[in-house]
């Protein structure tokens, strides 16, 4: 018989969540997430403005279309990579989305198992996929979407059971070039200001370029300017060792989820990884 947890019936599952399909885990909301998209021939300044607005909140990438068909994706990674190569306004004006996009977007189905989705995300280095929806287009699946699974799982695992990560930090007078390089070297999108809970990421850099620097039209040597030009944001500091479902629910409600507990930093990607655990077998089904 199903057991009760918080007043809800628990699904009786003999196998781990990792071996379940997305249809089983997200039965009601699998195709509810907005898929931000752009045509391949648009200039990069257009998609940069979209990324500044939507990165981490609505999506982690923008789907690139050719005659209505998905042919690629573009996210903060592509903008950062190309800033290192060409830190001028010509990256944004004159350069087309198709010139810098990543090809072959990950297209999944509702029969895709969670572990297989994660395998592809790790292989590609991008937590983003699309799935055909009932409206004749596509819906996005991102790390933040997976928090919907995390907040319904039943497990005794908590933040302190997550692997500790070495803190990647920067100083106020570090240059934009050194910070972007550090992101790639450490495989992280978020870098903390030393001795604080303030951080910088790709979204903030893109936002600054698009909204305060006129897409570098009047800016020379962008990679040499100090990071103090960026308006930093703060990670949420918590004092309790929350269970996985609790921290998932907290981050799901945050526009830009990033949490610090003691020496642990937690992002949606950490939840994506812990949900692969064979010990997590119970969850509250969507209703």
C-alpha positions in Angstrom: 0.0 0.0 0.0 1.2 3.5 -0.6 2.5 5.3 2.5 1.7 8.9 3.5 4.2 11.7 3.5 3.1 15.2 4.4 -0.5 14.2 3.7 0.2 12.9 0.2 0.3 9.4 -1.1 3.8 8.2 -2.1 4.3 6.4 -5.3 5.4 2.8 -4.6 8.5 2.5 -6.7 10.8 -0.5 -6.6 13.4 1.2 -8.8 15.2 4.5 -8.4 14.0 7.8 -9.8 17.0 7.7 -12.1 15.5 4.7 -13.9 12.1 6.3 -14.3 10.9 8.2 -17.4 10.3 11.9 -17.5 6.6 11.2 -18.2 6.4 9.3 -14.9 8.3 12.0 -12.9 6.8 15.1 -14.5 3.4 13.7 -15.5 1.5 17.0 -15.3 4.1 19.7 -16.1 6.6 18.1 -18.5 5.8 20.4 -21.4 4.9 23.5 -19.4 8.3 25.3 -19.6 8.7 28.1 -22.1 11.1 27.4 -25.0 12.8 30.7 -25.9 13.9 30.5 -29.6 15.5 32.6 -32.3 16.1 32.3 -36.1 19.6 31.4 -37.2 20.0 34.5 -39.3 19.5 37.0 -36.5 22.5 39.0 -35.2 24.1 38.0 -31.9 23.0 41.3 -30.2 19.4 40.0 -30.4 20.0 36.7 -28.6 22.3 38.5 -26.1 19.4 40.6 -25.0 17.3 37.5 -24.6 19.9 35.7 -22.6 20.3 38.7 -20.3 16.6 38.4 -19.5 16.0 34.7 -19.4 19.2 32.9 -18.3 18.7 30.8 -15.2 15.2 32.0 -14.7 13.2 30.7 -17.7 15.9 28.8 -19.5 19.6 28.1 -19.7 19.8 28.4 -23.5 18.0 29.7 -26.5 16.9 27.2 -29.2 18.0 28.2 -32.8 15.6 27.5 -35.6 15.9 27.2 -39.4 12.6 27.2 -41.1 10.9 26.3 -37.9 13.2 23.3 -37.2 15.7 23.1 -34.3 19.3 23.2 -35.6 21.3 24.5 -32.6 21.4 26.2 -29.2 23.1 29.3 -27.9 23.7 30.2 -24.3 26.0 32.0 -22.0 28.8 29.6 -22.8 28.9 30.6 -26.5 28.8 34.3 -25.7 31.7 33.9 -23.2 33.8 31.8 -25.5 33.5 34.3 -28.3 34.1 37.3 -26.0 37.5 35.8 -25.3 38.1 35.6 -29.1 36.5 38.8 -30.1 35.8 41.3 -27.3 34.4 44.0 -29.5 31.0 45.2 -30.8 31.5 43.2 -34.0 30.7 40.1 -32.0 27.2 41.5 -31.6 26.7 43.4 -34.8 27.5 41.6 -38.0 28.0 38.2 -36.4 25.0 35.8 -36.9 23.6 33.5 -34.3 24.3 30.5 -36.7 28.0 31.5 -36.7 28.5 30.8 -32.9 25.7 28.4 -31.9 26.3 24.9 -30.8 24.8 22.5 -33.3 22.6 19.4 -32.8 20.3 20.4 -29.9 19.2 17.6 -27.6 15.7 16.6 -28.4 14.1 14.1 -26.0 10.7 12.4 -25.6 8.5 11.7 -22.6 9.9 8.1 -22.6 13.5 9.3 -22.0 14.7 8.0 -18.6 16.1 10.5 -16.2 19.5 8.9 -16.0 19.8 9.0 -19.9 18.9 12.7 -19.9 21.7 13.3 -17.3 24.1 11.3 -19.3 23.5 13.5 -22.3 23.7 16.7 -20.3 27.1 15.7 -18.8 28.4 14.6 -22.2 27.4 17.9 -23.8 28.3 20.1 -20.9 24.9 21.8 -21.0 21.8 21.2 -18.9 19.3 21.9 -21.6 17.0 19.8 -23.8 13.7 20.3 -25.7 10.7 18.1 -26.1 7.9 18.3 -28.6 4.7 19.6 -26.9 1.0 19.4 -27.6 0.9 22.8 -29.1 3.0 21.9 -32.2 6.2 23.4 -30.9 8.8 22.6 -28.2 9.1 23.0 -24.5 12.4 23.4 -22.7 13.9 21.1 -20.0 16.5 22.7 -17.9 18.2 22.1 -14.5 15.7 24.3 -12.8 12.9 22.2 -14.3 14.4 19.1 -12.6 13.9 20.9 -9.2 10.2 19.9 -9.7 11.4 16.3 -9.3 13.7 17.1 -6.4 11.0 18.9 -4.4 8.8 15.8 -4.6 11.3 13.1 -3.7 11.4 11.5 -0.3 14.9 10.9 1.0 16.9 11.5 4.2 19.7 12.9 2.1 20.4 16.6 2.8 22.8 19.4 1.7 25.6 17.9 3.9 25.4 14.7 1.8 26.2 16.6 -1.4 29.9 16.6 -2.5 31.8 19.6 -1.4 33.1 21.7 -4.2 36.2 23.9 -4.0 35.1 27.5 -3.9 36.1 29.5 -7.0 36.6 33.1 -6.1 37.7 36.4 -7.6 38.9 39.8 -6.4 37.2 43.1 -7.3 40.2 44.3 -9.3 40.4 41.1 -11.4 39.8 41.7 -15.0 36.8 40.5 -17.0 39.2 38.4 -19.1 40.6 36.5 -16.1 37.1 35.9 -14.7 35.7 34.5 -17.9 38.8 32.3 -18.3 38.3 31.1 -14.7 34.8 30.1 -15.5 36.0 27.7 -18.3 39.0 26.5 -16.3 36.9 25.6 -13.3 33.8 24.5 -15.3 31.5 26.9 -13.4 29.2 29.7 -14.4 29.2 31.3 -10.9 32.3 32.7 -9.2 32.2 34.2 -5.7 33.7 37.4 -4.6 36.4 36.4 -2.1 35.2 36.6 1.6 31.6 37.3 0.7 28.4 35.7 -0.6 28.3 38.0 -3.7 29.0 36.4 -7.0 29.3 37.0 -10.7 28.1 34.9 -13.6 27.7 34.8 -17.4 24.2 36.3 -17.2 25.4 39.4 -15.3 28.2 39.9 -17.7 25.9 39.7 -20.7 23.4 42.0 -19.0 26.1 44.6 -18.3 27.3 44.4 -22.0 23.8 44.8 -23.4 22.3 47.3 -21.0 25.2 49.5 -19.8 27.9 49.1 -22.5 25.8 49.4 -25.7 27.1 46.0 -26.9 30.7 47.3 -26.6 30.1 50.0 -29.2 32.2 52.5 -27.2 34.2 50.1 -25.2 37.8 49.1 -26.0 39.7 46.4 -24.2 36.7 44.9 -22.5 38.7 41.9 -21.3 41.0 44.3 -19.4 38.4 46.2 -17.4 38.0 45.4 -13.7 35.1 43.3 -12.5 33.9 46.1 -10.2 32.0 47.4 -13.3 29.5 44.5 -12.8 26.7 44.8 -10.3 27.0 41.6 -8.3 24.2 39.6 -6.8 24.1 37.7 -3.5 23.8 33.9 -3.0 21.2 33.1 -0.3 22.9 32.0 2.9 20.9 29.4 5.0 21.6 28.0 8.4 19.8 24.7 8.3 20.9 21.4 6.7 17.9 21.1 4.5 16.7 17.9 3.0 16.9 17.5 -0.8 13.1 18.1 -1.2 13.4 21.3 0.9 16.4 22.8 -0.8 14.8 22.0 -4.2 11.6 23.8 -3.3 13.5 26.8 -2.0 15.6 27.1 -5.2 12.6 26.5 -7.4 11.0 29.7 -6.0 14.2 31.7 -6.6 14.6 33.7 -9.8 18.3 32.9 -9.9 18.9 29.9 -7.6 22.2 29.8 -5.7 22.5 28.9 -2.0 25.3 28.7 0.5 25.2 26.4 3.6 28.3 26.5 5.7 31.0 25.3 3.2 28.6 24.0 0.6 27.4 25.9 -2.4 24.2 24.5 -4.0 22.8 25.1 -7.4 20.1 23.2 -9.4 22.8 21.2 -11.0 23.8 19.7 -7.6 20.2 18.5 -7.3 20.3 17.0 -10.8 23.2 14.9 -9.8 22.0 13.7 -6.4 18.7 12.5 -8.0 20.8 9.9 -9.8 21.3 8.2 -6.4 20.0 4.6 -6.4 18.8 5.2 -2.8 16.1 7.7 -3.9 13.1 5.6 -4.8 10.1 7.4 -3.4 8.4 10.6 -4.5 5.1 12.4 -4.4 3.5 12.1 -7.8 2.2 15.3 -9.5 -1.6 15.6 -9.4 
